Amino acid sequence: MAQKVKIWFDPEGDYLEVLFSDRPGFMRATQNDAVMERVDKQGNILGFSIMKVSRLKGEAPLVANLSGGPMHDSRPVP
């Protein structure tokens, strides 16, 4: 089954966001400081973002675990 994905890059902010859904949600931290996950109220992953994308040029691949799941460790971003 095909899935629509939206990808947005802001060169001025050096920021990349990938959305799997347009549903309402919020960003929360992951164990990788450069990666945030977008989740809904139930903790389902709606997408992710990468900050300071240009620093990845020529380096090893960025690795992050998108956990989804319960909200117990959430940290909303304004």
FENSUL-V558409 format. One record per residue. RES is the residue in three letters. PSI is psi in whole degrees, 0 to 359 (none if undefined). OMEGA is omega in whole degrees, 0 to 359 (* if undefined). Layout:
res = {RES	RES}
psi = {PSI	PSI}
omega = {OMEGA	OMEGA}
//
This chain:
res = {MET	ALA	GLN	LYS	VAL	LYS	ILE	TRP	PHE	ASP	PRO	GLU	GLY	ASP	TYR	LEU	GLU	VAL	LEU	PHE	SER	ASP	ARG	PRO	GLY	PHE	MET	ARG	ALA	THR	GLN	ASN	ASP	ALA	VAL	MET	GLU	ARG	VAL	ASP	LYS	GLN	GLY	ASN	ILE	LEU	GLY	PHE	SER	ILE	MET	LYS	VAL	SER	ARG	LEU	LYS	GLY	GLU	ALA	PRO	LEU	VAL	ALA	ASN	LEU	SER	GLY	GLY	PRO	MET	HIS	ASP	SER	ARG	PRO	VAL	PRO}
psi = {130	150	131	134	135	132	130	132	130	102	327	321	352	50	136	133	136	124	131	346	152	5	153	144	189	162	145	155	154	184	345	122	336	350	132	148	142	126	160	184	335	356	7	136	126	347	191	165	155	126	150	54	322	336	350	346	123	3	176	155	144	132	130	146	122	110	330	208	193	159	7	332	25	151	89	146	131	none}
omega = {179	178	178	179	175	180	182	179	177	183	180	179	182	191	178	177	177	181	176	184	175	181	178	179	178	181	172	186	170	178	177	183	182	187	174	175	175	182	173	183	180	179	177	182	179	181	178	177	179	178	181	183	185	180	179	183	176	180	177	180	176	181	177	175	175	190	187	174	186	186	189	181	183	177	183	177	182	*}
//
